Amino acid sequence: IDRSGVMPNQRCDWGSAIDASICYGRTTVLATAKSWIMEDGCRLVGVLGMGGIGKTTFTIKLAEQIQPEFDLVIWRSLRHAPSLDDLLIDLLQFLQGREVIAVASTDKLIAQLIQQMRSHRCLIVLDQLEAIMRSGNTSGTYQGAYVDYGELLRQIGEVRHQSCAIVVSREKPLELTSP
């Protein structure tokens, strides 16, 4: 392990993750979330709550603690509401270590991502999911152009793989509701 906590042969892209060097408390909650991912094998984890309570800082601390257990770590903010295809191409380019040509359908891009999540132990963090969600009475649903994000989260949560995705949001997507 080098000074940054990165294992040899491990690739990390923290994107626009903030500096979370100052984070107090939450030891018990961090341990619980770590246990869900490392011991229980949760494939999809939500860090949810109102704005300003430290969801992003908490998630960075969690990701830093579990990072050594993953081959690939990638953090992406959805603040600027990228299309699902743009996000998938970005994720795949990092995970595959090569350029991805955007000729595949969204379904095929999701399938490629799931395949990467089977082949490698990946930690994918999607911060600010609320940027693509409807607020108010339609809580849990996506804005019109972003409904395919629901299919992505559904597959990450349901399909067998060895990876984990963490979504950070003010709004709870329907895909995080227990069956």
N, C-alpha and C positions, 0 to 999 in steps of 0.2 A: 504494500500500500504506500502510495506517495503522500506528501504533505496535505494534499487536498482531499484525501480519503478515497482516491480512485485506485482501484485494483489494476494490476497489469492486465492488458487485453480488454479492459472495460472502457466503453465509450459513453460519455455523458455530454448532454447538451441542455444546459439549464435555461436556455432562451432568455426570457425577460423576468426570471425569478428574482425577487427582491432579496436584499441582504437581511437575513433573519438571525444575525449573530446575537441579538438581544431578544430572548424569549424566556419568560419566567413561568414557572408552574406547569400545569397540565401534564405532569409526569405520569399520572395514572391513566389519563385519556390517551396519551402517546403509547403507553405500554399496551393498552387494549387494542388500539388500531394496529400496532405492530404485530400483535398476536393474531388478529384477524387475517392479516396478509401473510405472515411467515408460517404460522402454525395451522391455521384453518384453510389456507389457500384461497382466500377471497379474490375473485378476479376483477370485481368492480366495487369500489368503495367511494362513498360520497362524504364530503366534508361540507356540511350545510349550515347556514345560519344567516342572521341579519348582517348588514354591512358594518364594518369597523370592529368586529369582535376578534379578529386575528386568524381567520380561516387560512389565509395564504401563508402567514408566518408559521402556523401550526403544521401545515402540509409540508412546507420546506423542511422543518425540523424532522418530521416523520420520514420524508424522502431521504434526508441525509443519514438518518439512523439505519434505514434498510438498504441503502444504496449498495453496500458491499455484496449483497445477496443477488444482485442483478447484473447481467452482462451489458445491458443497454439502458440508459436512463435518459428520458427526454421530457422537458417541461415546455408546455405551450400555453400562452394566454389567448383566450378567445375574445378579449376586449374589443378588438376591431372586427369581430364577427366574420371570420373567413368562411368561404363556402366549404362544405364538407369535402369536396374533391380537392380543393387547395390544401386543406389540412391533411388529408390522407396522403397526398403526394409529398408534402413536407415531411410527414412522419416516415413514410416509406423510404425516402431518400436518405434520411439519417439511419434508419434501422438496417437498410440494405447496403449502405455505404456507397451508393452510386446513384446517378441521375435516373429519375423515373419519368417515362414519357407518358403524358396524359391522354392516352388513346383508349384506355379501359373505361368501362362503365363504373358508376359508383359502387354497384354490387361487387364487381371484380376487384376494385381497389380495397373494399372492406375485406374481401376474401384474402387478398394478398397480405393485408395487415394481420389478420387472424393467423395466417400461415407463419408470418414472422414471429408472432406471439407464441406459436407452438415450437418453432425452431430455436428460439433464443429466449432467455428469461429477461423480459422487458418490463420496465416500470415507465408508464406513460402518465403524466399529470396534465390535465386540462383545467386550467384556472379560468375563472370568470365565465362559467357556462351561462350565467344569467343573461349575458349579452345577446344570446340567440334565442332566449325563451320569452314567452308572453308573460306578462305580469297581471295581477288582478284576479278576476274570477276564473280565468282559464289557466290557473297555476298548474305547472307540470307539463305544459305543452310548449311546442316550439313555434317561433314565428314562421310564417308560410314557407320561406325559402330554405328553412333549416330543419324541416321535418325528418330528413334522412339521418340526422344526428341521433334520433331515437333508435333507428335500426342499428347504427353503429354500437350504441351503448347496450342495446338488447343482446347483440351477438357477443360482445365482449363479456357480458355477464353470464350468458347461457352456454356458449360453445366451449368445449374443453381446450385448455391451453395452460402453459406454465407461467403466465405473466400476470400483471396487475395494472389496471387503470384506476387512477384516482381523479374524481371530478370535484371541483371546488365551485360552489355556487350559493347564491342567495335564494334561488328557487330550486325546489326538489323536482327533478325530472321523474316522470312516471316510471321509467325503467329501474329506478332505485326502490320502488315499492315491492315489498316481499310478496310472493305469489300466495 
